[in-house]
Amino acid sequence: KVVSVEFHQERAEQARSDFARLGLGSRVVVVHGASVCSLPPSPSPATQMARPLAPAVRPQSIAPLGDAAVIVDFSDTVDVAVNAGIQRLARAVRRKKVAWLVDVVPGIGSLALHFDAALLGEVDAARATEALISECLARGLNPIDGPVRRIEVPICYDEAFGLDLRELSELLKMPIPEIGLRHAACNFSVLMMGFAPGHPYLGGLDQKLAVPRRATPR
Protein backbone atom coordinates (compact mmCIF):
# COMPACT_ATOMS: atom_id res chain seq x y z
CA LYS A 1 0.00 0.00 0.00
CA VAL A 2 1.37 3.40 -0.93
CA VAL A 3 0.02 6.48 0.79
CA SER A 4 0.86 9.99 -0.33
CA VAL A 5 0.80 12.69 2.33
CA GLU A 6 1.46 16.31 1.44
CA PHE A 7 4.02 18.33 3.39
CA HIS A 8 5.83 21.58 2.85
CA GLN A 9 9.37 21.18 1.49
CA GLU A 10 11.00 22.35 4.70
CA ARG A 11 9.23 19.59 6.67
CA ALA A 12 10.41 16.80 4.40
CA GLU A 13 13.68 16.08 6.18
CA GLN A 14 12.00 15.97 9.59
CA ALA A 15 9.26 13.76 8.16
CA ARG A 16 11.88 11.36 6.75
CA SER A 17 13.50 11.08 10.18
CA ASP A 18 10.17 10.63 11.99
CA PHE A 19 8.94 7.94 9.62
CA ALA A 20 12.17 5.95 9.89
CA ARG A 21 12.13 6.22 13.69
CA LEU A 22 8.56 4.96 13.85
CA GLY A 23 9.24 2.09 11.48
CA LEU A 24 6.12 3.02 9.52
CA GLY A 25 7.80 3.56 6.18
CA SER A 26 10.51 1.53 4.50
CA ARG A 27 11.37 4.37 2.15
CA VAL A 28 10.61 8.07 1.86
CA VAL A 29 11.26 10.17 -1.21
CA VAL A 30 10.48 13.81 -1.85
CA VAL A 31 8.73 14.67 -5.10
CA HIS A 32 7.70 18.28 -5.68
CA GLY A 33 7.30 18.91 -1.97
CA ALA A 34 5.33 15.72 -1.25
CA SER A 35 6.58 12.85 0.89
CA VAL A 36 5.63 9.48 -0.58
CA CYS A 37 6.01 6.60 1.85
CA SER A 38 5.62 2.85 1.45
CA LEU A 39 3.77 1.46 4.46
CA PRO A 40 3.35 -2.07 5.79
CA PRO A 41 -0.18 -3.25 4.91
CA SER A 42 -2.66 -3.49 7.77
CA PRO A 43 -5.53 -5.99 7.79
CA SER A 44 -8.31 -5.10 5.38
CA PRO A 45 -11.99 -5.11 6.41
CA ALA A 46 -12.41 -8.32 4.41
CA THR A 47 -9.58 -9.96 6.36
CA GLN A 48 -11.09 -8.84 9.66
CA MET A 49 -14.47 -10.33 8.68
CA ALA A 50 -12.77 -13.62 7.77
CA ARG A 51 -11.15 -14.09 11.17
CA PRO A 52 -12.51 -16.80 13.49
CA LEU A 53 -15.49 -15.73 15.59
CA ALA A 54 -14.44 -14.61 19.04
CA PRO A 55 -15.91 -16.74 21.86
CA ALA A 56 -17.09 -13.51 23.52
CA VAL A 57 -19.74 -12.98 20.81
CA ARG A 58 -22.62 -14.30 22.89
CA PRO A 59 -25.85 -12.55 23.89
CA GLN A 60 -25.69 -10.70 27.18
CA SER A 61 -29.29 -9.50 27.19
CA ILE A 62 -32.43 -9.43 25.03
CA ALA A 63 -34.94 -6.61 25.53
CA PRO A 64 -37.84 -4.89 23.74
CA LEU A 65 -36.97 -1.92 21.53
CA GLY A 66 -40.29 -0.15 21.21
CA ASP A 67 -43.33 -2.22 20.25
CA ALA A 68 -41.99 -3.67 16.98
CA ALA A 69 -38.37 -4.56 17.63
CA VAL A 70 -36.09 -6.47 19.97
CA ILE A 71 -32.46 -5.60 20.70
CA VAL A 72 -29.83 -8.19 21.54
CA ASP A 73 -26.79 -6.82 23.38
CA PHE A 74 -23.41 -8.53 23.03
CA SER A 75 -20.99 -5.96 24.42
CA ASP A 76 -21.08 -2.58 26.15
CA THR A 77 -17.64 -1.61 24.83
CA VAL A 78 -16.28 -0.93 21.35
CA ASP A 79 -14.72 -4.22 20.25
CA VAL A 80 -13.93 -4.65 16.54
CA ALA A 81 -13.76 -8.45 16.88
CA VAL A 82 -17.17 -8.63 18.57
CA ASN A 83 -18.61 -6.29 15.95
CA ALA A 84 -17.29 -8.54 13.17
CA GLY A 85 -19.13 -11.43 14.82
CA ILE A 86 -22.32 -9.37 15.00
CA GLN A 87 -22.03 -8.57 11.29
CA ARG A 88 -21.73 -12.31 10.56
CA LEU A 89 -24.70 -13.05 12.79
CA ALA A 90 -26.79 -10.39 11.05
CA ARG A 91 -26.09 -12.04 7.70
CA ALA A 92 -26.95 -15.48 9.09
CA VAL A 93 -30.26 -14.18 10.49
CA ARG A 94 -31.16 -12.52 7.17
CA ARG A 95 -30.47 -15.75 5.30
CA LYS A 96 -33.03 -17.56 7.46
CA LYS A 97 -35.76 -15.50 5.73
CA VAL A 98 -38.06 -15.73 8.74
CA ALA A 99 -41.58 -14.60 7.80
CA TRP A 100 -42.13 -12.34 10.80
CA LEU A 101 -38.75 -10.59 10.50
CA VAL A 102 -38.89 -7.16 8.85
CA ASP A 103 -35.32 -5.89 9.25
CA VAL A 104 -32.00 -6.75 10.90
CA VAL A 105 -29.86 -3.82 12.05
CA PRO A 106 -26.36 -4.45 13.45
CA GLY A 107 -24.99 -1.91 15.93
CA ILE A 108 -21.51 -1.54 17.42
CA GLY A 109 -22.19 -4.10 20.15
CA SER A 110 -25.79 -5.09 19.51
CA LEU A 111 -28.22 -6.46 16.96
CA ALA A 112 -31.76 -5.11 16.51
CA LEU A 113 -34.46 -7.33 15.01
CA HIS A 114 -37.56 -5.52 13.72
CA PHE A 115 -40.64 -7.68 13.41
CA ASP A 116 -44.22 -7.73 12.15
CA ALA A 117 -46.36 -8.21 15.27
CA ALA A 118 -49.31 -9.49 13.22
CA LEU A 119 -47.21 -12.34 11.83
CA LEU A 120 -45.83 -13.19 15.27
CA GLY A 121 -49.32 -13.47 16.67
CA GLU A 122 -49.30 -14.71 20.27
CA VAL A 123 -45.60 -15.66 20.17
CA ASP A 124 -43.42 -13.60 22.51
CA ALA A 125 -41.03 -11.52 20.40
CA ALA A 126 -38.11 -11.80 22.84
CA ARG A 127 -38.40 -15.59 23.02
CA ALA A 128 -38.72 -15.88 19.24
CA THR A 129 -35.61 -13.72 18.87
CA GLU A 130 -33.70 -15.76 21.45
CA ALA A 131 -34.57 -18.98 19.61
CA LEU A 132 -33.52 -17.54 16.24
CA ILE A 133 -30.22 -16.16 17.55
CA SER A 134 -29.44 -19.40 19.41
CA GLU A 135 -30.08 -21.47 16.29
CA CYS A 136 -27.78 -19.30 14.16
CA LEU A 137 -25.01 -19.37 16.76
CA ALA A 138 -25.35 -23.13 17.24
CA ARG A 139 -24.87 -23.72 13.53
CA GLY A 140 -21.74 -21.58 13.53
CA LEU A 141 -21.15 -18.30 11.75
CA ASN A 142 -19.25 -18.48 8.50
CA PRO A 143 -16.90 -15.68 7.45
CA ILE A 144 -18.55 -13.09 5.25
CA ASP A 145 -17.88 -14.49 1.80
CA GLY A 146 -19.34 -11.68 -0.25
CA PRO A 147 -17.36 -8.64 -1.40
CA VAL A 148 -16.69 -6.03 1.25
CA ARG A 149 -16.92 -2.60 -0.25
CA ARG A 150 -13.71 -0.61 0.10
CA ILE A 151 -13.73 3.18 -0.06
CA GLU A 152 -10.56 5.27 -0.27
CA VAL A 153 -11.01 8.75 1.16
CA PRO A 154 -8.46 11.42 0.14
CA ILE A 155 -7.32 13.45 3.15
CA CYS A 156 -5.23 16.59 3.37
CA TYR A 157 -3.18 16.95 6.56
CA ASP A 158 -2.22 20.58 6.00
CA GLU A 159 -2.86 22.81 9.01
CA ALA A 160 -4.81 25.26 6.85
CA PHE A 161 -7.53 22.63 6.46
CA GLY A 162 -6.97 20.46 9.56
CA LEU A 163 -8.37 22.90 12.08
CA ASP A 164 -7.69 20.61 15.04
CA LEU A 165 -4.24 19.38 14.01
CA ARG A 166 -2.22 21.83 16.12
CA GLU A 167 -4.33 21.19 19.21
CA LEU A 168 -4.15 17.44 18.58
CA SER A 169 -0.38 17.59 18.18
CA GLU A 170 -0.01 19.38 21.51
CA LEU A 171 -2.40 17.00 23.27
CA LEU A 172 -0.69 13.87 21.95
CA LYS A 173 2.81 15.37 22.09
CA MET A 174 3.24 14.13 18.55
CA PRO A 175 4.42 16.04 15.46
CA ILE A 176 1.78 16.71 12.83
CA PRO A 177 3.59 14.70 10.11
CA GLU A 178 3.52 11.65 12.39
CA ILE A 179 -0.21 12.14 13.05
CA GLY A 180 -0.85 12.24 9.30
CA LEU A 181 1.18 9.11 8.62
CA ARG A 182 -0.35 7.10 11.44
CA HIS A 183 -3.87 8.10 10.43
CA ALA A 184 -3.29 7.35 6.75
CA ALA A 185 -1.90 3.91 7.63
CA CYS A 186 -5.16 2.81 9.30
CA ASN A 187 -7.72 0.53 7.67
CA PHE A 188 -11.04 1.61 9.15
CA SER A 189 -14.09 -0.66 9.30
CA VAL A 190 -17.69 0.59 9.41
CA LEU A 191 -19.04 -0.75 12.70
CA MET A 192 -22.53 0.65 12.23
CA MET A 193 -24.46 3.34 10.41
CA GLY A 194 -25.48 6.32 12.52
CA PHE A 195 -28.81 8.00 12.98
CA ALA A 196 -28.21 10.41 10.11
CA PRO A 197 -28.03 9.17 6.50
CA GLY A 198 -24.46 8.44 5.44
CA HIS A 199 -23.06 8.78 8.98
CA PRO A 200 -20.82 5.74 9.66
CA TYR A 201 -19.20 4.90 12.98
CA LEU A 202 -15.68 3.61 12.31
CA GLY A 203 -13.29 1.31 14.15
CA GLY A 204 -9.61 0.64 13.55
CA LEU A 205 -7.96 3.87 14.69
CA ASP A 206 -4.36 3.69 15.82
CA GLN A 207 -4.69 3.86 19.61
CA LYS A 208 -1.81 6.32 19.77
CA LEU A 209 -4.19 8.81 18.10
CA ALA A 210 -7.13 8.22 20.43
CA VAL A 211 -8.35 11.35 22.21
CA PRO A 212 -11.60 12.36 23.98
CA ARG A 213 -14.32 14.17 22.08
CA ARG A 214 -14.15 17.92 21.90
CA ALA A 215 -15.91 19.63 24.81
CA THR A 216 -17.61 21.89 22.26
CA PRO A 217 -18.35 20.32 18.85
CA ARG A 218 -17.51 22.36 15.77
Disulfide bonds with the S-S distance in Angstrom:
none
